[in-house]
Amino acid sequence: MRVLGVDPGLTRCGIGVVEGVAGRPLTMLGVGVVRTPADADLGHRLVVVEQGIEQWLDEYRPEFVAVERVFSQHNVRTVMGTAQASAVAILCASRRGIPVALHTPSEVKAAVTGSGRADKAQVGAMVTRLLRLDAPPKPADAADALALAICHIWRSPAQNRLQQAAALHASRSPQAPGSPRIPKAPHAPKGHTA
């Protein structure tokens, strides 16, 4: 499985590509950051992020894209930029028909370090160890993108089994599409008794 991880941001959008399967050693294929100038027009910045992500998709041809799920912070301006960059990544992947998965920061930290409260240094250290790198990728956004890809590779088998079980359960339930419906008893108009 080849996954492109995206740590969304307008100033620095981390991108990393990891290949492998759960339970086996993983391989980093590429890591980097798409940067935009903070003083540039928002539209221009989003175009730069899109072009950067498109180049990574062209070069590495991932089977999946894993994007950090945007969560509420105190700084609304930061959240907006992160959400906008996240939407660009989702759009780029969806335009090509590549499935997109969203993972929360705590899910990624837990998958990579074993603790949902790990700090950036711990995530960087574990990414370095898991991918057998000489040093943690810099800046931290790049390491976070690799962590997202690792998280998706490790979590996807369990998520697929859960989705299959839910689909099987839904197909067997009496309210599944195509199954006969039990008609509801008619209601008497208000003010009338039966």
Backbone torsions as a table, in degrees:
resi	resn	phi	psi	omega
1	MET	NA	133.3	178.1
2	ARG	-114.8	122.2	-175.0
3	VAL	-123.8	132.4	172.0
4	LEU	-98.8	117.6	177.9
5	GLY	-95.1	138.6	179.9
6	VAL	-126.0	118.8	172.4
7	ASP	-98.8	95.6	-168.1
8	PRO	-69.4	144.1	175.9
9	GLY	-174.1	151.9	-179.9
10	LEU	-82.4	-40.7	-179.3
11	THR	-77.8	-44.9	176.9
12	ARG	-135.6	117.1	176.1
13	CYS	-109.5	107.5	-178.3
14	GLY	-75.0	139.7	179.6
15	ILE	-137.2	134.5	177.3
16	GLY	-148.1	145.2	-179.5
17	VAL	-119.5	127.1	-179.9
18	VAL	-128.1	142.2	179.0
19	GLU	-124.9	141.9	177.2
20	GLY	152.4	-173.0	177.2
21	VAL	-133.0	157.9	179.9
22	ALA	-59.1	137.0	177.4
23	GLY	88.2	-2.5	179.4
24	ARG	-125.2	160.6	177.1
25	PRO	-59.7	141.2	-179.0
26	LEU	-101.8	157.4	-179.3
27	THR	-126.4	129.7	173.5
28	MET	-82.6	127.3	177.7
29	LEU	-97.9	-27.7	179.6
30	GLY	-172.5	153.6	178.0
31	VAL	-152.2	144.5	179.4
32	GLY	-174.9	-170.3	-178.6
33	VAL	-140.3	135.1	170.7
34	VAL	-94.4	121.4	-176.9
35	ARG	-110.3	144.1	173.5
36	THR	-131.0	147.0	179.2
37	PRO	-71.3	132.4	-176.8
38	ALA	-62.4	-24.9	-177.7
39	ASP	-92.6	1.7	-179.5
40	ALA	-79.7	160.4	176.8
41	ASP	-61.6	142.7	-177.5
42	LEU	-55.5	-45.9	-179.6
43	GLY	-58.9	-42.2	178.9
44	HIS	-63.9	-41.2	-179.5
45	ARG	-62.8	-42.0	179.4
46	LEU	-65.6	-37.2	176.9
47	VAL	-64.3	-41.5	178.9
48	VAL	-62.7	-42.7	177.6
49	VAL	-62.3	-44.9	179.5
50	GLU	-60.1	-47.1	-179.3
51	GLN	-61.3	-39.8	178.6
52	GLY	-64.0	-46.2	179.7
53	ILE	-64.7	-40.8	178.5
54	GLU	-60.0	-40.3	178.7
55	GLN	-62.4	-41.8	178.4
56	TRP	-66.0	-40.8	178.5
57	LEU	-64.4	-40.5	177.7
58	ASP	-63.1	-45.7	-174.6
59	GLU	-72.3	-41.0	-170.9
60	TYR	-104.7	-16.1	177.0
61	ARG	45.7	61.6	-178.5
62	PRO	-70.2	155.9	175.7
63	GLU	-85.7	-25.0	-179.4
64	PHE	-141.3	154.1	172.6
65	VAL	-122.6	127.8	178.5
66	ALA	-111.6	123.3	-176.5
67	VAL	-120.0	140.3	176.8
68	GLU	-67.5	129.2	177.5
69	ARG	-70.3	128.8	-179.1
70	VAL	-71.7	134.1	178.4
71	PHE	-126.7	159.2	-175.3
72	SER	-71.5	132.9	174.4
73	GLN	-124.0	177.7	178.1
74	HIS	-74.9	-30.4	-177.3
75	ASN	-90.0	98.5	-176.6
76	VAL	-61.8	-36.2	-179.5
77	ARG	-61.7	-42.8	178.0
78	THR	-64.0	-43.3	179.9
79	VAL	-61.2	-42.0	-179.4
80	MET	-62.4	-46.3	179.3
81	GLY	-62.5	-41.6	178.6
82	THR	-64.1	-43.8	180.0
83	ALA	-63.9	-39.8	-179.9
84	GLN	-66.0	-44.3	178.2
85	ALA	-65.5	-37.1	177.0
86	SER	-61.6	-43.7	179.9
87	ALA	-63.5	-37.9	178.1
88	VAL	-62.3	-44.8	179.7
89	ALA	-62.3	-43.9	179.6
90	ILE	-63.3	-42.6	179.2
91	LEU	-62.4	-47.4	-179.4
92	CYS	-57.9	-45.6	-179.8
93	ALA	-68.0	-45.1	-176.6
94	SER	-65.4	-35.1	177.6
95	ARG	-58.6	-31.2	-179.6
96	ARG	-94.6	-0.7	-178.6
97	GLY	78.0	19.4	179.6
98	ILE	-88.5	125.6	178.4
99	PRO	-60.2	140.9	-179.7
100	VAL	-116.4	134.5	174.7
101	ALA	-119.8	140.0	177.2
102	LEU	-108.6	131.1	179.8
103	HIS	-126.9	136.1	178.6
104	THR	-74.7	157.6	177.1
105	PRO	-56.1	-39.3	-179.3
106	SER	-69.3	-33.6	175.6
107	GLU	-63.6	-43.1	-179.8
108	VAL	-64.9	-47.2	179.8
109	LYS	-60.6	-44.1	-179.6
110	ALA	-64.2	-41.5	-178.6
111	ALA	-65.4	-40.5	-173.5
112	VAL	-86.9	-38.5	-175.0
113	THR	-110.2	-17.5	-175.4
114	GLY	94.5	-6.0	179.4
115	SER	-134.3	127.2	177.7
116	GLY	-70.8	-5.3	-179.7
117	ARG	-110.8	14.7	-179.1
118	ALA	-62.6	149.8	177.6
119	ASP	-91.2	175.1	-176.1
120	LYS	-61.1	-36.4	-179.9
121	ALA	-64.6	-40.6	178.8
122	GLN	-66.1	-40.9	178.1
123	VAL	-62.9	-46.6	178.9
124	GLY	-59.9	-41.3	179.5
125	ALA	-64.6	-41.8	-179.5
126	MET	-71.0	-38.7	176.0
127	VAL	-59.7	-43.8	178.8
128	THR	-59.4	-44.8	-178.9
129	ARG	-68.6	-47.3	-176.6
130	LEU	-64.8	-32.9	-178.5
131	LEU	-98.8	3.9	177.5
132	ARG	55.7	50.9	179.7
133	LEU	-95.5	160.3	178.8
134	ASP	-75.4	-31.1	-178.1
135	ALA	-153.2	157.1	177.7
136	PRO	-62.1	138.4	176.8
137	PRO	-61.7	142.2	178.4
138	LYS	-119.7	145.4	-8.2
139	PRO	-71.9	-177.3	-177.2
140	ALA	-59.8	-27.4	179.1
141	ASP	-60.4	-35.8	179.0
142	ALA	-67.5	-44.4	177.5
143	ALA	-63.1	-38.7	178.9
144	ASP	-64.3	-37.1	178.1
145	ALA	-64.3	-41.6	176.6
146	LEU	-64.7	-39.5	178.6
147	ALA	-62.0	-38.3	176.8
148	LEU	-61.8	-44.2	179.5
149	ALA	-63.8	-43.3	178.3
150	ILE	-61.4	-46.6	179.6
151	CYS	-55.5	-45.2	-178.0
152	HIS	-65.9	-42.4	179.3
153	ILE	-60.8	-42.2	-177.1
154	TRP	-76.5	-33.2	-176.9
155	ARG	-87.4	-24.8	-171.8
156	SER	-62.4	-37.5	178.2
157	PRO	-59.8	-42.4	179.2
158	ALA	-67.7	-41.5	179.1
159	GLN	-63.6	-39.7	178.4
160	ASN	-63.4	-41.7	178.6
161	ARG	-63.9	-40.3	178.2
162	LEU	-64.3	-42.3	179.1
163	GLN	-64.6	-40.2	178.6
164	GLN	-65.3	-41.6	178.5
165	ALA	-64.0	-42.1	179.2
166	ALA	-64.8	-40.6	179.2
167	ALA	-65.7	-40.2	179.0
168	LEU	-65.2	-43.4	178.4
169	HIS	-61.8	-43.8	-179.4
170	ALA	-63.8	-36.6	-178.7
171	SER	-71.3	-22.8	-179.6
172	ARG	-94.7	-10.2	-177.9
173	SER	-75.5	151.9	-177.5
174	PRO	-66.5	-17.7	-179.0
175	GLN	-98.3	13.9	179.5
176	ALA	-64.2	148.9	178.6
177	PRO	-56.1	136.2	179.5
178	GLY	90.9	-12.3	178.2
179	SER	-87.5	153.1	-178.3
180	PRO	-63.9	140.6	179.7
181	ARG	-101.3	143.8	177.0
182	ILE	-85.5	121.0	-177.6
183	PRO	-66.8	145.9	177.6
184	LYS	-81.6	151.3	177.1
185	ALA	-68.0	139.4	179.8
186	PRO	-67.2	147.0	178.9
187	HIS	-96.5	140.3	176.0
188	ALA	-77.6	142.6	177.4
189	PRO	-57.2	152.3	-179.8
190	LYS	-60.5	141.8	177.8
191	GLY	88.2	-7.7	179.0
192	HIS	-110.9	149.0	175.8
193	THR	-113.6	152.3	-177.8
194	ALA	-84.4	NA	NA
